[in-house]
Structures are given as C-alpha cells and as structure tokens.
C-alpha cells in the first residue's frame, strides 16, 4: 500500500455541517475505510488547512478517486500528496543510479 497525505480545508458549508454534527468526522472516516483506504493518522491543524490525514491506498488512482468523491460533496477541498518513507529515500540515495556528484 502506498502512503498519501491529504490536506483538507472545510468549505463554509462543511464548517456548518461539522459544527452542527461533530460526529460527521467519524462517519467520513468510516466511509474512507469502506472505500478501501486505511487512515494511518489524522490531525486537526491551524493554518491554511483544517485537517491532515495520512492514508494508505492501493495506488494513485484509488486515492485520487477518493479525493474527488469527497470533494464532490462541496463540504471540503482536498490536496493529496504522495509520501515516501524516509528509509526508502535513503536507500535510493545510496543506490548505484546517480546523476550528481557523490
């Protein structure tokens, strides 16, 4: 499974919904799990985004589909980023294929 960072911002409609029904967060998380993605971690944050969600998904297309489906409701805007574990990056950096100086 690949790892993705989903950065979510509530729309005005989403803020109204969440304020009226805070349990909606848990309902959406269940929908994400039923979609076939696994929530690894989730945080409410301050700044340009309201939530950071780390998910595992089978592939780029699956998480893109998830993002589009969630955003199509009009309650959230999502930016999704693929993420690589640092040990995987270090392994690549130590590999034989190099362009720059070592």
DSSP file (Angstrom, degrees, kcal/mol; ACC not computed):
  #  RESIDUE AA STRUCTURE BP1 BP2  ACC     N-H-->O    O-->H-N    N-H-->O    O-->H-N    TCO  KAPPA ALPHA  PHI   PSI    X-CA   Y-CA   Z-CA
    1    1 A X              0   0    0      0, 0.0    57,-0.2     0, 0.0     2,-0.2   0.000 360.0 360.0 360.0 139.5    0.0    0.0    0.0
    2    2 A X  E     -A   57   0A   0     55,-2.7    55,-2.2    82,-0.0     2,-0.4  -0.565 360.0-125.2 -89.6 156.5    1.2    3.5   -0.8
    3    3 A X  E     -AB  56  83A   0     80,-0.7    80,-2.7    53,-0.2     2,-0.3  -0.852  27.5-178.3-107.8 139.1    1.1    6.4    1.7
    4    4 A X  E     -AB  55  82A   0     51,-2.7    51,-2.5    -2,-0.4     2,-0.6  -0.975  22.2-140.6-135.9 147.9   -0.6    9.7    1.0
    5    5 A X  E     -AB  54  81A   0     76,-3.1    76,-2.9    -2,-0.3     2,-0.6  -0.951  17.6-161.6-106.8 121.6   -1.0   13.0    2.9
    6    6 A X  E     -AB  53  80A   0     47,-3.2    47,-2.5    -2,-0.6     2,-0.6  -0.923   0.5-163.0-105.9 119.0   -4.4   14.5    2.4
    7    7 A X  E     -AB  52  79A   0     72,-3.4    72,-2.6    -2,-0.6     2,-0.4  -0.907  15.7-167.4-102.2 119.3   -4.6   18.2    3.3
    8    8 A X  E     -AB  51  78A   0     43,-2.6    42,-2.9    -2,-0.6    43,-2.0  -0.894  16.0-171.9-118.3 137.1   -8.2   19.2    3.8
    9    9 A X  E     - B   0  77A   0     68,-2.7    68,-2.9    -2,-0.4     2,-0.2  -0.994  25.1-128.4-123.3 128.1   -9.9   22.6    4.1
   10   10 A X  E     - B   0  76A   0     -2,-0.4    66,-0.3    66,-0.2     2,-0.1  -0.497  17.0-137.9 -72.4 140.6  -13.6   22.9    5.1
   11   11 A X     >  -     0   0    0     64,-1.8     4,-2.6    -2,-0.2     5,-0.2  -0.443  36.8 -96.1 -81.4 169.1  -15.8   25.0    2.9
   12   12 A X  H  > S+     0   0    0      1,-0.2     4,-2.0     2,-0.2     5,-0.1   0.901 130.4  50.2 -54.0 -39.7  -18.3   27.3    4.6
   13   13 A X  H  > S+     0   0    0     61,-0.3     4,-2.4     1,-0.2    -1,-0.2   0.907 109.4  50.9 -64.6 -41.2  -20.9   24.5    4.1
   14   14 A X  H  > S+     0   0    0     60,-0.3     4,-2.7     1,-0.2     5,-0.2   0.884 108.0  52.2 -63.7 -38.8  -18.5   22.0    5.6
   15   15 A X  H  X S+     0   0    0     -4,-2.6     4,-2.4     2,-0.2    -1,-0.2   0.911 110.0  49.0 -63.4 -42.2  -17.9   24.2    8.6
   16   16 A X  H  X S+     0   0    0     -4,-2.0     4,-2.1    -5,-0.2    -2,-0.2   0.925 112.8  47.9 -62.2 -44.6  -21.7   24.5    9.2
   17   17 A X  H  X S+     0   0    0     -4,-2.4     4,-2.5     1,-0.2    -2,-0.2   0.936 113.9  45.6 -62.6 -47.5  -22.1   20.7    8.9
   18   18 A X  H  < S+     0   0    0     -4,-2.7    -1,-0.2     1,-0.2    -2,-0.2   0.875 111.4  52.2 -66.9 -37.4  -19.2   19.9   11.3
   19   19 A X  H  < S+     0   0    0     -4,-2.4     3,-0.4    -5,-0.2    -1,-0.2   0.913 116.3  40.3 -63.6 -41.9  -20.3   22.5   13.8
   20   20 A X  H  < S+     0   0    0     -4,-2.1     2,-0.2     1,-0.2    -2,-0.2   0.818 132.5  23.3 -75.2 -32.0  -23.8   21.1   13.9
   21   21 A X    ><  +     0   0    0     -4,-2.5     3,-2.4    -5,-0.2    -1,-0.2  -0.635  60.5 173.1-139.4  77.3  -22.7   17.4   13.7
   22   22 A X  T >  S+     0   0    0     -3,-0.4     3,-1.6     1,-0.3     4,-0.4   0.780  78.4  70.8 -57.3 -26.7  -19.2   16.8   15.0
   23   23 A X  T 3> S+     0   0    0      1,-0.3     4,-1.8     2,-0.2     3,-0.4   0.626  75.2  85.4 -65.7 -10.7  -19.7   13.1   14.7
   24   24 A X  H <> S+     0   0    0     -3,-2.4     4,-2.6     1,-0.2    -1,-0.3   0.829  79.8  63.4 -59.8 -31.5  -19.6   13.6   10.9
   25   25 A X  H <> S+     0   0    0     -3,-1.6     4,-2.2    -4,-0.2    -1,-0.2   0.935 104.5  44.9 -57.4 -46.6  -15.8   13.3   11.1
   26   26 A X  H  > S+     0   0    0     -4,-0.4     4,-2.1    -3,-0.4    -1,-0.2   0.875 111.5  53.5 -66.5 -37.1  -16.1    9.7   12.3
   27   27 A X  H  X S+     0   0    0     -4,-1.8     4,-2.0     2,-0.2    -2,-0.2   0.926 109.8  47.0 -63.1 -44.5  -18.8    8.9    9.7
   28   28 A X  H  X S+     0   0    0     -4,-2.6     4,-2.4     1,-0.2    -2,-0.2   0.899 109.5  54.5 -64.7 -40.2  -16.5   10.2    6.9
   29   29 A X  H  X S+     0   0    0     -4,-2.2     4,-2.1     1,-0.2    -1,-0.2   0.893 107.6  50.1 -61.1 -39.2  -13.6    8.2    8.3
   30   30 A X  H  X S+     0   0    0     -4,-2.1     4,-2.7     2,-0.2    -1,-0.2   0.904 109.2  52.1 -64.1 -40.0  -15.7    5.0    8.2
   31   31 A X  H  X S+     0   0    0     -4,-2.0     4,-1.5     2,-0.2    -2,-0.2   0.897 108.0  51.5 -62.4 -39.8  -16.6    5.9    4.6
   32   32 A X  H  <>S+     0   0    0     -4,-2.4     5,-1.9     2,-0.2     4,-0.4   0.920 111.5  46.9 -62.7 -43.7  -12.9    6.2    3.7
   33   33 A X  H ><5S+     0   0    0     -4,-2.1     3,-1.4     1,-0.2    -2,-0.2   0.909 111.2  51.0 -64.3 -42.5  -12.1    2.8    5.3
   34   34 A X  H 3<5S+     0   0    0     -4,-2.7    -1,-0.2     1,-0.3    -2,-0.2   0.776 101.3  63.6 -65.7 -25.6  -15.1    1.2    3.4
   35   35 A X  T 3<5S-     0   0    0     -4,-1.5    -1,-0.3    -5,-0.2    -2,-0.2   0.644 126.2-101.6 -70.9 -15.9  -13.7    2.8    0.2
   36   36 A X  T < 5S+     0   0    0     -3,-1.4     2,-0.3     1,-0.4    -3,-0.2   0.500  85.8 117.4 106.4   6.4  -10.6    0.6    0.7
   37   37 A X      < -     0   0    0     -5,-1.9     2,-0.5    20,-0.1    -1,-0.4  -0.771  55.3-137.6-104.3 153.0   -8.2    3.1    2.2
   38   38 A X  E     -C   56   0A   0     18,-2.3    18,-2.7    -2,-0.3     2,-0.7  -0.935   9.4-136.9-113.0 128.6   -6.7    2.9    5.6
   39   39 A X  E     +C   55   0A   0     -2,-0.5    16,-0.3    16,-0.2     3,-0.1  -0.751  22.7 177.7 -82.8 118.6   -6.4    6.0    7.9
   40   40 A X  E     -     0   0A   0     14,-3.2     2,-0.3    -2,-0.7    15,-0.2   0.855  66.9 -14.5 -87.5 -42.0   -2.9    5.9    9.5
   41   41 A X  E     -C   54   0A   0     13,-1.4    13,-3.1     2,-0.0    -1,-0.4  -0.980  58.6-164.4-158.8 155.9   -3.2    9.2   11.4
   42   42 A X  E     -C   53   0A   0     -2,-0.3     2,-0.4    11,-0.2    11,-0.2  -0.985   7.8-178.6-151.0 137.5   -5.4   12.3   11.4
   43   43 A X  E     -C   52   0A   0      9,-2.7     9,-2.6    -2,-0.3     2,-0.5  -0.990  26.4-134.7-137.5 142.4   -4.9   15.7   12.9
   44   44 A X  E     -C   51   0A   0     -2,-0.4     2,-0.3     7,-0.2     7,-0.3  -0.842  40.3-173.8 -87.0 133.8   -6.9   18.9   13.2
   45   45 A X        -     0   0    0      5,-2.1     2,-0.3    -2,-0.5    -2,-0.0  -0.855  24.1-124.5-131.2 163.0   -4.4   21.7   12.4
   46   46 A X  S    S+     0   0    0     -2,-0.3     2,-0.3     2,-0.0     3,-0.2  -0.799  71.1  46.0-103.2 150.1   -4.3   25.5   12.4
   47   47 A X  S    S-     0   0    0     -2,-0.3    -2,-0.1     1,-0.1     0, 0.0  -0.892 114.8 -18.9 120.3-151.7   -3.3   27.5    9.2
   48   48 A X  S    S+     0   0    0     -2,-0.3     2,-0.3   -39,-0.0    -1,-0.1   0.680 126.7  53.7 -70.9 -16.0   -4.4   27.1    5.6
   49   49 A X        -     0   0    0     -3,-0.2   -40,-0.3     1,-0.1     3,-0.1  -0.862  62.4-157.4-117.4 154.0   -5.7   23.6    6.2
   50   50 A X  S    S+     0   0    0    -42,-2.9    -5,-2.1    -2,-0.3     2,-0.3   0.739  78.2  22.1 -96.7 -30.1   -8.2   22.3    8.8
   51   51 A X  E     -AC   8  44A   0    -43,-2.0   -43,-2.6    -7,-0.3     2,-0.5  -0.993  54.2-158.1-141.7 146.1   -7.1   18.6    8.8
   52   52 A X  E     -AC   7  43A   0     -9,-2.6    -9,-2.7    -2,-0.3     2,-0.5  -0.996  19.7-175.9-119.4 123.2   -4.1   16.5    7.9
   53   53 A X  E     -AC   6  42A   0    -47,-2.5   -47,-3.2    -2,-0.5     2,-0.6  -0.983  14.7-154.8-124.0 126.5   -4.9   12.9    7.2
   54   54 A X  E     +AC   5  41A   0    -13,-3.1   -14,-3.2    -2,-0.5   -13,-1.4  -0.893  26.0 177.0 -98.9 121.7   -2.3   10.2    6.5
   55   55 A X  E     -AC   4  39A   0    -51,-2.5   -51,-2.7    -2,-0.6     2,-0.4  -0.896  27.7-140.3-126.0 154.3   -3.9    7.4    4.4
   56   56 A X  E     +AC   3  38A   0    -18,-2.7   -18,-2.3    -2,-0.3     2,-0.3  -0.939  29.4 171.8-107.1 136.6   -2.7    4.2    2.8
   57   57 A X  E     -A    2   0A   0    -55,-2.2   -55,-2.7    -2,-0.4   -20,-0.1  -0.959  43.4-114.5-142.0 159.1   -4.2    3.3   -0.6
   58   58 A X  S    S-     0   0    0     -2,-0.3     2,-0.3   -57,-0.2    -1,-0.1   0.860  88.4 -26.3 -62.9 -37.2   -3.6    0.7   -3.2
   59   59 A X  S  > S-     0   0    0    -57,-0.1     4,-1.8   -58,-0.1     5,-0.2  -0.963  71.3 -81.9-166.8 175.0   -2.4    3.2   -5.8
   60   60 A X  H  > S+     0   0    0     -2,-0.3     4,-2.4     1,-0.2     5,-0.2   0.877 122.2  55.1 -58.5 -40.8   -2.6    6.8   -7.1
   61   61 A X  H  > S+     0   0    0      1,-0.2     4,-2.4     2,-0.2    -1,-0.2   0.886 106.3  51.0 -64.7 -38.7   -5.8    6.3   -8.9
   62   62 A X  H  > S+     0   0    0      2,-0.2     4,-2.4     1,-0.2    -1,-0.2   0.938 113.6  42.9 -64.7 -47.0   -7.6    5.0   -5.8
   63   63 A X  H  X S+     0   0    0     -4,-1.8     4,-2.4     2,-0.2    -2,-0.2   0.844 113.5  52.7 -71.7 -31.3   -6.6    7.9   -3.6
   64   64 A X  H  X S+     0   0    0     -4,-2.4     4,-2.5    -5,-0.2    -1,-0.2   0.921 109.8  49.0 -65.1 -43.4   -7.4   10.4   -6.5
   65   65 A X  H  X S+     0   0    0     -4,-2.4     4,-2.7    -5,-0.2    -2,-0.2   0.923 111.2  50.3 -59.8 -45.3  -10.8    8.8   -6.8
   66   66 A X  H  X S+     0   0    0     -4,-2.4     4,-2.6     1,-0.2     5,-0.2   0.934 110.8  48.9 -58.4 -47.8  -11.3    9.1   -3.0
   67   67 A X  H  X S+     0   0    0     -4,-2.4     4,-2.5     1,-0.2    -2,-0.2   0.910 112.6  47.3 -60.7 -44.3  -10.3   12.8   -3.1
   68   68 A X  H  X S+     0   0    0     -4,-2.5     4,-2.0     2,-0.2    -1,-0.2   0.928 112.4  49.6 -63.9 -45.2  -12.6   13.6   -6.0
   69   69 A X  H  < S+     0   0    0     -4,-2.7     4,-0.4     2,-0.2    -2,-0.2   0.926 113.5  45.3 -61.3 -45.2  -15.5   11.8   -4.3
   70   70 A X  H >< S+     0   0    0     -4,-2.6     3,-1.1     1,-0.2     5,-0.5   0.926 115.2  47.0 -64.4 -44.1  -15.1   13.6   -1.0
   71   71 A X  H >< S+     0   0    0     -4,-2.5     3,-1.9     1,-0.2     5,-0.3   0.779  97.3  72.4 -69.1 -26.2  -14.6   17.0   -2.6
   72   72 A X  T 3< S+     0   0    0     -4,-2.0    -1,-0.2     1,-0.3    -2,-0.2   0.677  84.7  68.8 -65.3 -15.2  -17.7   16.4   -4.9
   73   73 A X  T <  S-     0   0    0     -3,-1.1    -1,-0.3    -4,-0.4    -2,-0.2   0.698 103.8-129.4 -75.3 -18.9  -19.9   16.9   -1.8
   74   74 A X  S <  S+     0   0    0     -3,-1.9   -60,-0.3     2,-0.3   -61,-0.3   0.578  84.1  98.2  83.4   9.0  -19.0   20.6   -1.7
   75   75 A X  S    S+     0   0    0     -5,-0.5   -64,-1.8     1,-0.2     2,-0.3   0.531  83.6  28.9-105.7  -8.8  -18.0   20.5    2.0
   76   76 A X  E     -B   10   0A   0    -66,-0.3     2,-0.4    -6,-0.3    -2,-0.3  -0.998  58.4-146.9-152.1 146.4  -14.3   20.1    1.7
   77   77 A X  E     -B    9   0A   0    -68,-2.9   -68,-2.7    -2,-0.3     2,-0.4  -0.963  27.2-162.2-112.6 136.3  -11.4   21.0   -0.6
   78   78 A X  E     -B    8   0A   0     -2,-0.4     2,-0.5   -70,-0.2   -70,-0.2  -0.947  20.3-168.7-127.9 137.2   -8.5   18.5   -0.6
   79   79 A X  E     -B    7   0A   0    -72,-2.6   -72,-3.4    -2,-0.4     2,-0.5  -0.997  19.2-161.0-117.7 125.7   -4.9   18.5   -1.7
   80   80 A X  E     -B    6   0A   0     -2,-0.5     2,-0.4   -74,-0.2   -74,-0.2  -0.920   7.6-173.4-115.2 130.9   -3.4   15.0   -1.9
   81   81 A X  E     -B    5   0A   0    -76,-2.9   -76,-3.1    -2,-0.5     2,-0.2  -0.970  23.5-126.6-123.3 133.1    0.3   14.3   -1.9
   82   82 A X  E     -B    4   0A   0     -2,-0.4     2,-0.4   -78,-0.2   -78,-0.3  -0.542  30.8-157.0 -71.6 145.7    2.1   11.0   -2.3
   83   83 A X  E     -B    3   0A   0    -80,-2.7   -80,-0.7    -2,-0.2     2,-0.4  -0.961   9.7-155.6-128.8 144.6    4.6   10.3    0.5
   84   84 A X        -     0   0    0     -2,-0.4     2,-0.1   -82,-0.1     5,-0.0  -0.968  27.1-115.0-118.1 132.6    7.7    8.2    0.7
   85   85 A X    >>  -     0   0    0     -2,-0.4     4,-1.5     1,-0.1     3,-0.9  -0.392  28.6-121.4 -60.6 141.1    9.1    6.7    4.0
   86   86 A X  H 3> S+     0   0    0      1,-0.3     4,-2.7     2,-0.2     5,-0.2   0.865 110.0  59.1 -57.3 -39.8   12.5    8.2    4.7
   87   87 A X  H 3> S+     0   0    0      1,-0.2     4,-2.1     2,-0.2    -1,-0.3   0.873 104.3  52.6 -58.8 -33.4   14.2    4.8    4.8
   88   88 A X  H <> S+     0   0    0     -3,-0.9     4,-1.9     2,-0.2    -1,-0.2   0.905 110.4  47.2 -66.5 -40.9   13.1    4.2    1.2
   89   89 A X  H  X S+     0   0    0     -4,-1.5     4,-2.6     2,-0.2    -2,-0.2   0.926 110.6  51.4 -64.9 -45.2   14.5    7.6    0.1
   90   90 A X  H  X S+     0   0    0     -4,-2.7     4,-1.6     1,-0.2    -2,-0.2   0.902 108.2  52.8 -59.7 -41.2   17.8    6.9    1.9
   91   91 A X  H  < S+     0   0    0     -4,-2.1     4,-0.4    -5,-0.2    -1,-0.2   0.919 110.5  47.0 -60.0 -44.6   18.1    3.5    0.1
   92   92 A X  H >< S+     0   0    0     -4,-1.9     3,-1.3     1,-0.2    -2,-0.2   0.912 109.5  54.0 -63.7 -41.9   17.6    5.2   -3.3
   93   93 A X  H 3< S+     0   0    0     -4,-2.6    -1,-0.2     1,-0.3    -2,-0.2   0.804 110.1  47.4 -63.3 -28.9   20.2    7.8   -2.4
   94   94 A X  T 3< S+     0   0    0     -4,-1.6    -1,-0.3    -5,-0.2    -2,-0.2   0.497  94.7 108.3 -88.3  -4.4   22.7    5.1   -1.6
   95   95 A X  S <  S-     0   0    0     -3,-1.3    -3,-0.1    -4,-0.4    -4,-0.0  -0.057  82.7-108.4 -71.3 173.7   21.9    3.2   -4.8
   96   96 A X  S    S+     0   0    0      2,-0.0     2,-0.7     1,-0.0    -1,-0.1   0.764  94.1  89.3 -75.6 -26.9   24.1    2.9   -7.9
   97   97 A X        +     0   0    0     -5,-0.1     2,-0.3     2,-0.0    -2,-0.1  -0.640  57.2 153.9 -80.3 113.0   22.0    5.1  -10.1
   98   98 A X        +     0   0    0     -2,-0.7     4,-0.1     1,-0.1     3,-0.0  -0.985  31.8 179.1-139.7 146.0   23.3    8.7   -9.6
   99   99 A X  S    S+     0   0    0     -2,-0.3    -1,-0.1     2,-0.1     3,-0.1   0.714  70.8  57.8-109.1 -45.7   23.4   11.8  -11.7
  100  100 A X  S    S-     0   0    0      1,-0.2     2,-0.1     2,-0.0     0, 0.0  -0.168  98.3 -75.1 -82.0 176.3   25.1   14.3   -9.4
  101  101 A X              0   0    0      1,-0.1    -1,-0.2    -3,-0.0    -2,-0.1  -0.360 360.0 360.0 -68.7 149.9   28.5   14.1   -7.7
  102  102 A X              0   0    0     -3,-0.1    -1,-0.1    -4,-0.1    -2,-0.0   0.357 360.0 360.0-110.6 360.0   29.0   11.9   -4.8
